């Protein structure tokens, strides 16, 4: 099943008092982080739905922007805009808000895989609540969502009422051994709604990742793998005593070659640093 990602960034953030998308996150932003993590697990581009004229922080080249034509109608309107923009290119979409700093790609993969058979919506139920903004939807739902919005039925519950939904409780989610190992507390669905929640989330330790220096970068005493805490590639480079410049590139998990310092990292990642000429 082909998949894409939809990140809703157009909320008013009234409780936060400032746009969540641009909130700083270990040298990057919340929106840059979430789009990068969703992008790992989907086939197509990640679509960001923003309010009309909304300014956004810099995003990766794999991200597309869609403007929500009707501001102030809530997440169902954003979902309608995102599904309409992706329906011709993918069968399924992982849909989330921009304020999930601990989202893990293993969670995205687990939820998308639940869209099998006749299931139209895979809805996690975690940390005591249904999570419609960390869920997977068939893109064929686009006209139905648009119809609900036109009728003024703006709560996600109206969509869930009328379609085939599989509810993934915590036991079902953690039956995935990779997710259970890398996100056992299901922090993937922890969002930040106000300054206190943001500060508490920002104070958590960065994820543990493995770094290694290769070739001429493998100085004495740093030839083997090391575990460090880093939320971005730049953070991992600094922990390894390096700077990402034209002389240094990194391989994320053995394949993605990059020197994008804002590339988000999660628990379980491995970053190999090598001289740029060695990376091709």
Residue pairs with C-beta under 8 A, 6 or more apart in sequence:
1 91
1 92
1 112
1 115
1 116
2 43
2 44
2 89
2 90
2 91
2 92
3 41
3 42
3 43
3 44
3 90
3 91
3 92
3 93
3 94
3 112
4 42
4 43
4 44
4 45
4 46
4 47
4 86
4 89
4 90
4 92
4 93
4 94
4 139
5 35
5 38
5 39
5 41
5 42
5 44
5 45
5 46
5 47
5 93
5 94
5 95
5 96
5 108
6 46
6 47
6 49
6 79
6 82
6 83
6 86
6 93
6 94
6 95
6 96
7 31
7 34
7 35
7 38
7 46
7 47
7 48
7 49
7 95
7 96
7 97
7 98
8 49
8 75
8 78
8 79
8 82
8 95
8 96
8 97
8 98
8 133
9 20
9 21
9 31
9 48
9 49
9 50
9 51
9 54
9 56
9 98
10 49
10 50
10 51
10 54
10 68
10 71
10 78
11 20
11 75
11 97
11 98
12 72
13 19
13 20
15 193
15 194
16 23
16 192
16 193
16 194
16 195
16 198
17 194
17 195
19 54
19 55
20 30
20 31
20 98
20 99
20 192
21 29
21 30
21 31
21 50
21 54
21 56
21 57
21 98
22 29
22 30
22 31
22 55
22 56
22 57
23 29
23 30
23 192
23 198
24 202
25 32
25 33
25 101
25 202
25 231
26 206
26 230
26 231
26 232
26 235
27 231
27 232
27 234
27 235
27 261
27 262
28 231
28 232
28 262
28 264
29 57
29 262
30 98
30 99
30 101
30 192
31 48
31 56
31 57
31 59
31 98
32 57
32 58
32 59
32 60
32 262
32 264
33 101
33 231
33 264
34 96
34 97
34 98
34 99
34 100
34 101
34 103
35 46
35 48
35 59
35 60
35 62
35 63
36 60
36 262
36 263
36 264
37 103
37 104
37 105
37 108
37 264
37 266
38 46
38 94
38 96
38 103
38 105
38 108
39 45
39 46
39 60
39 62
39 63
40 105
40 108
41 94
41 105
41 108
41 109
41 112
42 90
42 93
42 94
42 108
42 112
43 90
44 86
44 89
44 90
45 62
45 63
45 64
46 62
46 63
46 64
47 63
47 64
47 65
47 66
47 82
47 85
47 86
48 56
48 59
48 63
48 64
48 65
48 66
49 66
49 67
49 68
49 78
49 81
49 82
49 85
50 56
50 65
50 66
50 67
50 68
51 67
51 68
51 71
52 67
52 68
52 69
52 71
53 67
56 65
60 260
60 262
64 85
66 81
66 82
66 85
67 81
68 77
68 78
68 81
69 81
70 77
70 149
73 149
73 154
74 154
74 155
75 97
75 132
75 133
75 156
76 145
76 148
76 149
76 153
76 154
76 155
76 156
76 158
76 159
77 149
77 154
79 95
79 137
79 145
79 156
79 159
80 142
80 145
80 146
80 148
80 149
82 93
82 95
83 93
83 137
83 139
83 141
83 142
83 145
84 142
84 146
86 93
86 139
87 139
87 140
87 142
90 139
91 138
91 139
91 140
92 112
92 115
92 136
92 137
92 138
92 139
93 136
93 137
93 139
94 108
94 111
94 112
94 135
94 136
95 132
95 133
95 134
95 135
95 136
95 137
96 103
96 133
96 134
96 135
97 133
97 134
97 191
99 191
99 192
99 193
100 134
100 188
100 189
100 190
100 191
101 190
101 192
101 201
102 183
102 187
102 188
102 190
102 201
102 204
103 134
103 188
104 179
104 182
104 183
104 187
104 188
104 266
104 267
105 266
106 176
106 178
106 179
106 182
106 183
106 268
107 124
107 134
107 173
107 179
107 183
107 186
107 188
107 189
109 176
109 178
109 179
110 168
110 173
110 176
110 179
111 122
111 124
111 134
111 135
111 136
111 168
111 173
112 122
112 136
114 122
114 136
114 166
114 168
115 121
115 122
115 136
115 137
115 138
118 164
119 138
119 164
119 165
119 166
120 137
120 138
120 140
120 141
120 163
120 164
120 165
121 135
121 136
121 137
121 138
121 141
121 159
121 160
121 163
121 164
121 165
121 166
122 135
122 136
122 137
122 165
122 166
122 168
123 130
123 131
123 132
123 135
123 160
123 165
123 166
123 167
123 168
124 130
124 131
124 134
124 135
124 167
124 168
124 173
124 189
125 131
125 167
125 168
125 169
125 170
126 168
126 169
126 170
126 173
126 186
126 188
126 189
127 170
127 186
127 189
127 190
130 160
130 167
131 189
132 156
132 160
133 191
134 188
134 189
141 159
141 163
144 159
144 162
144 163
145 159
148 154
148 158
148 159
170 186
173 179
173 186
174 180
174 184
174 186
181 268
182 266
182 267
182 268
183 267
190 201
191 197
192 198
192 201
205 229
206 229
206 230
206 231
206 235
207 229
207 230
207 231
207 265
207 266
207 267
207 269
208 227
208 228
208 229
208 267
209 227
209 228
209 229
209 230
209 236
209 265
209 266
209 267
209 268
209 269
209 270
209 271
210 225
210 226
210 227
210 228
210 269
210 270
210 271
211 225
211 226
211 227
211 228
211 230
211 236
211 239
211 240
211 270
211 271
211 272
211 273
212 224
212 225
212 226
212 270
212 271
212 272
212 273
213 219
213 222
213 223
213 240
213 242
213 272
213 273
213 274
214 272
214 273
214 274
214 278
215 274
215 275
215 278
216 275
216 278
217 242
217 248
217 273
217 274
217 275
219 241
222 240
222 241
225 270
226 239
226 240
228 236
228 239
228 240
229 235
229 239
230 236
230 238
230 239
230 265
231 264
231 265
232 261
232 262
232 263
232 264
232 265
233 244
233 250
233 252
233 258
233 259
233 260
233 261
233 262
233 263
233 265
233 271
234 244
234 261
234 262
235 265
236 250
236 265
236 271
237 243
237 244
237 248
237 250
237 261
237 273
240 271
240 273
242 248
242 273
244 250
244 259
244 261
245 259
246 276
247 275
247 276
248 259
248 273
248 274
248 275
248 276
249 257
249 258
249 259
249 273
249 274
249 275
249 276
249 279
250 257
250 258
250 259
250 271
250 272
250 273
250 274
251 257
251 271
251 272
251 274
251 279
252 258
252 263
252 265
252 269
252 270
252 271
253 269
253 270
254 270
254 272
257 279
257 280
259 276
265 271
